[in-house]
Amino acid sequence: MPKAPPQSADRPDGDRIAKLLARAGIASRREIERMIADGRIAIQGKTVQSPATFLTSLSGVTVDGKPVAKPEPARLFAFHKPTGLITAERDPKGRPTIYSALQNSLPKGTPRVMPIGRLDLNTEGLLLLTNDGELKREMELPSSGIPRIYRARTFGDVTQEQLEELIDGISIDGVNYGPIDANLERSTGRNQWIEVSITEGKNREVRRVLEHLGLKVSRLIRTAYGPFELEDLPRGRVREIRKHELGKFRSQLKRGFKL
């Protein structure tokens, strides 16, 4: 059996506190770093001063004065996000968030969940949620190569040839977008449905690329994220991904994801 590589002499044992707390479903690593800066996290009553704090366990760690529970097994949920909801826990402008809808949709006893990626205010469809910060991070990394599939209703003139050119990627206003697989589904006059598959998931990527082609996007729906599909899940509702499906997917991730 191969041995794990030795720890660097300059690196403490264990993992960064943000990684452990994310694994425990407290928040994303970035959010946890903000919580540390706000003085909300402590160890044995002493406020954590730096995210570069290494621990072998979460024993004695508190968040807002409350002890951190042991991590629960990873769970994954599919949520049919309606338009008009912000993919965030709270919004400074007071707009409704996905958590407003999730209060009545998640099964009782569900641990705190975090969205995997984001859907903007006017985008609807499949939003995956997990209680496991490491799973969230793995699925969001562009290097994982997980395809996200969207259907866009657009107005304007575009050809399949123009869409096929996106497979080589495109640069818009200094932002480089990787390969995009786009296909015309059907059209009526200057209105058409376009299916778009991306793997990077940059901010508003699908809208920006289609608008760059001169199209007006009137509706955008995410229909799949990797092997997980929206299917007939009602708007605003949640279903849990079965354990064996999640286990199979995580095995795929370790080997290098391929549909």
Secondary structure, 3 states (H helix, E strand, C coil): CCCCCCCCCCCCCCEEHHHHHHHCCCCCHHHHHHHHHCCCEEECCEECCCCCCEECCCCCEEECCEECCCCCCCCEEEEEECCCCECCCCCCCCCCEHHHHHCCCCCCCCCCCEECCCCCCCEEEEEEEECCHHHHHHHHCHHHCCCEEEEEEEECCCCHHHHHHHHHCEEECCEEECCCEEEEEEEECCEEEEEEEECCCCCCHHHHHHHHCCCEEEEEEEEEECCEECCCCCCCCEEECCHHHHHHHHHHHHHCCCC
